[in-house]
Amino acid sequence: MSWTDLGWIVLSVAIFIGFITVVVLALTYAERKLIARVQQRIGPMRTGPFGLLQPVADAIKLLAKEDLTPGRSDKATFWIAPVVVFVPAFVAWVTIPFTRDIAIRNLEFGILFIMAVSGVSVAGVLMAGFGSFNKYAALGGLRAAAQLMSYELPLVVGVLGVVMIAGSMDLRVIVAEQDAVWYIALQPVAFLLFIIAGLAEVMRPPFDIPVAESEVAGGPFIEYSGMHWSMFSLAEYANTFAVAVLAALLFLGGWRGPAPESGWAQDMVQALWLLVKVSGMLAAMFWLRTTIPRLRIDQLMAVAWKGLLPVAFLNVLLTAFYLYYGWPAWTITAMSCGVMGGAVALYYRRRSARRGMPETARVRVERGRVVG
């Protein structure tokens, strides 16, 4: 490799990191404004016109803030943990295409690469908890690791249904196969599984128990400040943006839409269509934060193991029958909606049964669920 090639690689990485950083700043502003609108407030307004410079002011504050290190902490583990969480959040973008022709590196097993890289952040969360020499941080790290590993399973199994129908793990091929119909129509259950498990993977509300200040003293990042804390926050928003982009690529047709067949305008129009779909997904994620209360730890784990995972396996089984017997496309949609309706009906039936119990029996059931 020549020095020129190395220089281009460094420049490309710098431009990409700068792009993601700008996107994260925009997401923080958009989230605060949307939540303020839902809560009948006006949100940031004082810093810059309409408060547009508020994310920049927050970034400058974090950069200028003193970066403290606990005296009895494991210095190496404490300092490496943010890097282990931060780097996978950007490496996953290597194979995510923005248009049919724009991607850093197209991989034949792109989905597998993204899932494998995203799982590395679990080690960083554990390192942050145990390296801080704080029992609350360690407990928060264990909670976060348990949540991430639990929701990784329904996330991967849910995506498997889309991969089976498309016949490829290449994101470009998956988008190309959605020419006639988007996969959200064929796999509505997989779409819901992906969104719910994706929110839990990035520890967004209502799945933010490990890092919530009202829980175990702020979770594994309690001892971090300044630039180190901002790396965790940057990774969270970068992963949130990645979940929205992947949802658009896997289920909403990606960049497909009325676009020119060729020319420079093609990439621009395709990127615009993808941005519109991603913006809708992000708005839905921010809206969920304002409407759904935070789950308890036992409820959070029960949703993953007793709810999402069995439904994900059932969806894969039905998709296999659909492909093997060559049934019409409407059958997989009907079966998927039936699975979704059955899961909701079963949930409300069990909930109604618990409401009809005497108070002592209901408390005993709840305690048994927490212990078990």
N, C-alpha and C positions, 0 to 999 in steps of 0.2 A: 504494500500500500504506500503510495507516494504521499508527500507532505500536502499536496494539493487536495487529494481525496480526503485526508484526515481533516484538513481545514474545512472542507465542505460539510463533513459529518458534524463537526463541532458547531458550525454555523447553523445547520439544520436543527440540531438539538436545542440550541439557544433560542432560535425562532419559535420552535414548538413549545418550549417551556414558557416563553413570554406570552404566546397565544393562550395557553391554558390558564396562566396567571390572570390575564385580562378577563377571560371567561369567568373565573372564580370571583373576581371583583364585581363583575356585572351580576352574577348570581346572588351574591350577598345583598346587593342593592335591591334587586328584583324581589327577593324573598321578604325583606323588611317592608317594602312598599305593599306587597300583596297581603301580608299578614296585617299590616296597619289598616288596609282597606276593609278586610274582613272584620276587624275589631273596631271599626268606625274611628280610626285615627288617621293621621296624615303621614306618619313615618318621617324619615330624614328629610329636612327641608332647609337647614341653616348653612350647611357646608356646600358651597357652590350652588349654581342654579338648580332648583328642585332637589337639592341634596345629592346631586350626582357625584360630588367629590367626597362624600362620606366614606366610601370604601377605601379611597386613597388615603384619607386622614387616618383611618383605622390601621392601614398597613404601615404607615409611617410611625404610628404610635407603637406598634408591635416591634418594629425594627429598632426603635430608640429605647425600648423598655429593657431594664436590666435583666440579664439571663442568669438566673440563680441555679445553683446545684446543691442539693442536700449534702451536708458534711459527711454523713456515714453511708452515702449511696455508693453503688458500684459504678464508678465514673465511666468506664468503657461501655458497659451495658446501657447506662443512662443516656449517653451521648449517641450511641449507634441506633437506639430504638426509633427515634423519629425518622432516620434515614431508611430503616427497614420498612416503615409504613409509607414513607413519602415516595420512594423509588418505584415500587410496583404500581402505584396509582398513575404513573406516567409511562412506564414500560408497557402497560396494557394497551396504550393508544398506538403502539407501533403498527398493529394490524387492523385497526378500525378505520374503514374507508369513509371519506366525507362525500365523495361522488364516485361514479363508476371508474374514473381514471385518476383520482387523487387519493393516495394513501402512502404512508411512509414505507411500508413493506407488506405486500399482500401474501398471506400464508394460506396454504391449502387447509391446514387444521387451525384456522384462526380462532374459532370458538374455544377449542381445547386449550390453546395458548393463553387466551384471556382468563379462562377459569383457573388454570394452573398458576398464573402470575398473581391473580387476585388473592389466592389462598396464602401467599407468603406474608401478607400483612398481619395474619394471626400471630406469627412469631414476634413481630414488632410490638404488638399490643402487650403480649406476655412479658417481653423484655422491659417495656416501660413500667409495668406494674412491679416486677420483682427488682428491677434496678434502682427504684426510688427509695428503697429501704423504708417503706411505709405500708403498714398492714392494710390500710384502707385502699391504697393503690394496688396492692397485690390482690386483694379480694375483687376489686374492680377489673383487674386484668383477667382473672379467672372467669368472671362472669362474661366479659367481652369475648374471650376465647370460646367459651361454651356456646354463646349465641352465634358467633361467626361459623363455627364448625357445624352447628345444628342446621342453620339455614342454607349452608352451602349445598347440602344434599338435595332438598327440594328445588333449589335453583338450577342445579345441573340436570336433574331428572326432568324438570319442566322444559328446559331447552331441548332435551333429547327428542321430544315429540316433533318439534320444528325441524330438527336435523334429519329425522327419519322421513318426513314428507319431502323435504328439499333434496335429500340424498347426498348432502355435502355439508362439511363444516366450514366451507369458505363463505365469508359474509357476502362477497359479491355474487356468488352463485345463489345464495339464499334470497337476496334481493331480486335477482333476475327471475327466479322461479315464481315471484309474486306478481307476474304480469297480469294474469287473469283475475286473481282474487288475493287479497291480503290474508296473511296467516292468522290474523286476529279473528277472522270469520271461521276459520277451520279449527283453531286451537284457542278458544276463549279461556278455557281453564288454564292452559299453559301461560297465557298472557297474565292472568291474575296471579298465578304462582310466581312468575318472574318479577312482577312489580312488588308483591309483598315480600318475597325473599330478598329482592334487591334492596329494598328500603332497610331491611334488617341487616344486610351485609354491610351497608355503609353507616349503620347505627343512626338512622334518621328517625324522628318521631313518627309513630308511637313506639318505636323499637329502640329508644335511646337510653334504656335503663343503665347500661354500663358507664355512660358518661354524663348522666343527669346529675345536676347538683343537688336535687332533692333526694337522691338515692345514697350510694355509698360515697359520700363526700366528694363527688366529682369524678370518680372512677380512676383509671390507671394514669391519667394525665394531671393529677392534682398537684404534683410537685414541679410541673413544667411551667415556664413563663417565657415571655419574649419570643425570640425567633424559633426556639424549639417548639413552643406551643403552636405557633402559627403554621409550622410544617404539618402538624396533625390536622389543623383546620383546613389547610389547603388541600391535603389529601382527601379529606371528607367531601369537599365540594367537587373536586376533580372526579372522584368516584361516583358522586351523584349525577354529574353530567354524563359520565360514561354509561351509567345504567339507563338514563333517558335516551341516549343515542342508540344503545343496543336494543332497547325496546322498539324504537322506531325502525331499526334495520331488520329485526327479526319478525315483527308482527304488523308493522304499518307500511310496508312497502319501501322503506328507506327513502331514497331520493327519487323514486318513481313518481312521475307526474307529467303534465304537458310541458315538454321541453324540446328545444331544437334537436335535430338528429346529429348535428356536428357543429364544430366551430367553438370559439372561445366562450360564446354565450351558453353553451350546453352545460359546462361545469358550473357556471354561475347560477343558472336556473335550478340545477339539481341540488346544489348546496343550499339554495334558498328554500326549496321544498323540504329538505331534511331539517333545516333550522325551524321551519314552521311546525313540523311534527314534534320535534324535540322541545320546543317552547311549550306546546300543549301538555306534553308529559311532565315537564318541570312544574308548570302551573298546578297540575293535579297533585304532584308530590307536596308542594308547598301548602296547597289547600288542605290536604289530609292532616298536616301538622296542626292546623288551627281547629280541626273539627273532631279528631279522635283522641281521647285521653290516653295517657301512657299506660301500658300494660304492666301488671305485676310480673315478677320473675317466673312464677309458676305458670301463669297464663302464657307468657312468651314462649316458654319451652314446650308447653302443651300444644300450642298452635303449630309449632314446627313438627313435632314427632307424632302427634295424634291427629293432626288435621292436614297439613300441607303434604307431608311425605306419602301417606297412603293415597291421597288424591293424585299425586304426581305419578306414582307407580301405576295406578288404575288408568290414568290418561295414556301412558306409554303402552299399556296392554291393549287398550281400545284402538290406538293408532296402528299397532301391529296388525290387528285383525282387519282394520280398514285397508291397509296396504296389501296384505296377503290375499284377501278375497276380492280386491278391486272394486269395492263398493262405491256408489256415487259420492260426490263431495259433500252433499247435504247430510249424509249419514254421520260423518265424523263430527259435524257441527251439532247435530241433534244429540249424539251421545255425549259430547263435551258439555252441552247445556244441561243434559240430564244428570251428569255427575255433579255439576255445580249446584243444581237445584237440590239434589239428594243430600249433599254435604250441608247446605244451609238448613234444610228441613231437619236433619239429624241434630244439628247444633241447637236449634230452637226447641226441639223435643226434649233434649237432655236438660236444657236450661229451664224449661217449664217444669220438668220433673223435680229439679232441685228446689224450685220456688215453692212447690207443694209440700216439701218435707218440713217436719218440725224444726225449730231453730237449732236444737242440740244436734240433730242428725245432720243438718246442713253444715254446721261448723265442723263436725267430725269428718265429713266428706272433704271439705276444703282443707283441713289439716292433713288428711291422708294424701291429698294430691300434692301438697307442698313437700311432705316428707318423702313420698314415693317418687 
